[in-house]
């Protein structure tokens, strides 16, 4: 999955050079984005999050899978919206 996605993103970037961020829900997504020098954001899937009130869930998710450095973990699309608006 990682190699396929890495190759597809590389091809997309030839036409859309302004792509700066990749959003996914798997460690292979984060690696494919990282391989293409994109900022990588991972949405923690609800089934991977046992307790919505526990702020340490992101650490548990990161420990369970291997992610590239500087991976950003969020709980959903609203968090991504906030993150993008802060970058403006």
C-alpha positions as CSV (number, residue, x, y, z in Angstrom):
1,X,0.0,0.0,0.0
2,X,2.8,2.4,0.9
3,X,4.7,2.0,-2.4
4,X,1.6,2.3,-4.5
5,X,0.4,5.4,-2.7
6,X,3.9,6.9,-2.8
7,X,4.1,6.5,-6.5
8,X,0.6,7.9,-7.1
9,X,1.3,11.0,-5.0
10,X,4.5,11.5,-6.9
11,X,2.5,11.4,-10.2
12,X,-0.2,13.7,-8.8
13,X,2.4,16.3,-7.8
14,X,3.7,16.5,-11.3
15,X,0.3,18.1,-12.2
16,X,-0.6,19.7,-8.9
17,X,2.7,21.1,-7.5
18,X,1.0,23.0,-4.7
19,X,-0.1,19.9,-2.7
20,X,1.5,20.4,0.7
21,X,-0.4,18.1,3.0
22,X,-1.7,14.5,3.1
23,X,-4.4,13.3,5.3
24,X,-5.0,9.6,6.1
25,X,-5.7,7.1,8.8
26,X,-3.0,4.5,8.4
27,X,0.7,4.4,9.1
28,X,1.4,3.6,5.4
29,X,-0.5,6.8,4.5
30,X,1.9,8.8,6.7
31,X,4.9,7.2,5.2
32,X,3.7,7.8,1.6
33,X,3.2,11.5,2.4
34,X,6.5,11.7,4.1
35,X,8.2,10.0,1.2
36,X,6.9,12.8,-1.0
37,X,7.9,15.6,1.5
38,X,4.2,16.4,2.4
39,X,3.1,17.4,5.8
40,X,1.3,14.2,7.1
41,X,-1.8,14.2,9.2
42,X,-3.3,11.0,10.6
43,X,-6.9,10.8,11.8
44,X,-7.2,8.5,14.7
45,X,-10.1,6.2,13.8
46,X,-12.8,5.9,16.4
47,X,-12.4,2.2,16.7
48,X,-8.7,2.8,17.6
49,X,-9.7,5.3,20.3
50,X,-11.1,3.5,23.4
51,X,-11.8,6.6,25.5
52,X,-12.6,9.9,23.8
53,X,-11.7,11.9,27.0
54,X,-8.2,10.5,27.4
55,X,-5.6,12.9,26.0
56,X,-3.0,10.1,26.0
57,X,-4.8,8.2,23.2
58,X,-2.6,9.9,20.5
59,X,0.5,8.5,22.2
60,X,-1.1,5.0,22.4
61,X,-1.9,5.1,18.7
62,X,1.6,6.2,17.9
63,X,3.1,3.5,20.0
64,X,1.0,0.8,18.4
65,X,2.2,1.6,14.8
66,X,5.4,3.1,13.4
67,X,5.0,6.6,12.0
68,X,7.5,9.0,10.5
69,X,8.8,11.9,12.5
70,X,6.6,15.0,12.7
71,X,3.4,13.1,12.1
72,X,0.4,15.1,13.3
73,X,-2.4,13.1,15.0
74,X,-5.9,14.5,15.1
75,X,-9.3,13.1,16.2
76,X,-11.3,14.2,13.1
77,X,-11.9,16.7,10.3
78,X,-12.7,19.5,12.6
79,X,-9.2,19.3,14.1
80,X,-7.8,19.5,10.6
81,X,-9.9,22.5,9.8
82,X,-8.6,24.3,13.0
83,X,-5.0,23.3,12.1
84,X,-5.3,24.7,8.5
85,X,-6.9,27.9,9.7
86,X,-4.1,28.4,12.2
87,X,-1.6,28.2,9.4
88,X,-3.1,31.2,7.6
